[in-house]
Amino acid sequence: MSPEAIIETSTALRAYYAILLGGIERYGDGQELLPILADDFTFEGPIAGRVAGAARFAQGVKGFIEAVREITFVQAVATDDGAAVLYDAELPNATVRFAEFFEFEGGVIRAVRIQYSAADYIAAGGH
């Protein structure tokens, strides 16, 4: 099964990536993202460190949404409890590889841990 097909089987992943790729004009203040994140949502990444709270994440992810041009999914694995997604994100100056690890609870995303090269992301025009 292709990574795209695996993502389509998960309501939370499908919504999450649609929002990330929807553009900053559509994203606005992030209200569309909040319903798919748990109340006790946590995020962990190389630049932001550990972030607690869906509202904080919704503000922090704006920089990525603003910079990303396209995502090419390389591999994805999903279960009812979690998922791992490997993708290449086309940014203004280069393409950067990301690995995201999700925890699901009650049909929403409870946690995201992301791995990527922060230096490559900044150099590629991410912010």
C-alpha positions in Angstrom: 0.0 0.0 0.0 1.3 3.4 -0.9 2.1 6.0 1.8 -0.7 8.2 0.5 -3.2 5.3 0.8 -2.1 4.6 4.4 -2.5 8.3 5.3 -6.0 8.3 3.7 -7.1 5.4 6.0 -6.5 7.6 9.1 -9.0 10.4 9.6 -6.6 12.3 11.8 -3.6 12.0 9.5 -5.6 12.9 6.4 -6.9 16.1 8.1 -3.5 16.9 9.6 -1.7 16.8 6.3 -4.5 18.6 4.4 -4.1 21.4 6.9 -0.3 21.5 6.6 -0.6 21.7 2.8 -3.6 24.0 2.7 -1.5 27.2 2.6 -1.1 30.0 5.2 -4.1 32.0 3.9 -6.5 29.1 4.6 -4.8 28.3 7.9 -5.5 31.6 9.5 -5.3 31.4 13.3 -5.2 27.6 13.3 -8.8 26.9 14.5 -9.1 24.1 11.9 -6.2 22.2 13.5 -7.4 22.3 17.1 -10.3 19.8 16.8 -7.9 17.0 15.6 -5.5 17.6 18.6 -6.1 16.2 22.1 -6.6 18.6 25.0 -3.3 17.4 26.5 -1.4 17.4 23.1 2.4 17.5 23.1 4.9 18.2 20.4 8.6 17.5 20.3 11.0 18.7 17.7 14.6 19.9 17.1 13.8 23.6 17.0 10.8 24.0 19.3 11.9 21.4 21.8 9.0 20.1 23.9 5.7 22.0 23.5 2.7 21.3 25.6 -0.7 22.4 24.4 -2.6 22.3 21.1 -3.0 26.1 20.9 0.8 26.6 21.3 1.5 24.0 18.6 -1.2 25.6 16.3 0.8 28.9 16.5 4.2 27.3 16.1 3.4 25.2 13.0 2.5 28.4 11.1 6.1 28.9 10.0 6.1 25.4 8.4 2.8 25.9 6.7 4.0 29.3 5.3 7.2 27.8 3.9 6.2 24.3 2.6 5.4 24.1 -1.1 4.8 20.4 -1.4 5.1 17.2 0.5 6.2 13.9 -1.1 5.4 11.0 1.2 8.1 8.3 1.2 6.7 5.8 3.7 3.9 5.6 6.2 2.7 3.1 8.8 -0.4 3.6 10.8 -2.4 1.8 13.5 -5.3 2.8 15.6 -2.8 4.0 18.3 -0.2 5.7 16.3 1.7 6.3 13.0 5.1 7.0 11.5 5.3 9.1 8.4 8.5 9.8 6.4 8.3 12.6 3.8 10.3 15.1 1.8 9.1 18.7 2.2 9.8 21.1 -0.6 10.7 24.5 0.9 11.7 27.7 -0.9 15.4 26.9 -1.2 15.6 23.1 -1.0 13.9 19.8 0.0 14.2 18.5 3.6 13.4 15.0 4.9 11.1 14.7 7.9 10.0 11.8 10.1 6.9 12.3 12.2 5.8 9.9 14.9 2.2 10.2 16.1 0.2 9.0 19.1 -3.5 8.8 18.7 -6.2 8.7 21.4 -9.9 8.8 20.9 -9.6 9.6 17.2 -7.4 12.6 17.7 -3.7 13.3 17.7 -2.3 13.2 21.3 1.4 13.6 20.5 3.8 14.3 17.6 7.5 13.8 17.7 9.3 15.0 14.6 12.9 14.5 13.5 14.7 16.5 10.8 17.9 18.5 10.4 17.2 21.9 11.9 20.2 23.4 10.0 18.9 22.1 6.7 15.4 23.3 7.5 16.6 26.9 8.2 18.9 26.9 5.1 16.0 25.7 3.0 13.9 28.7 4.0 11.9 27.2 6.9 11.0 29.3 9.9 
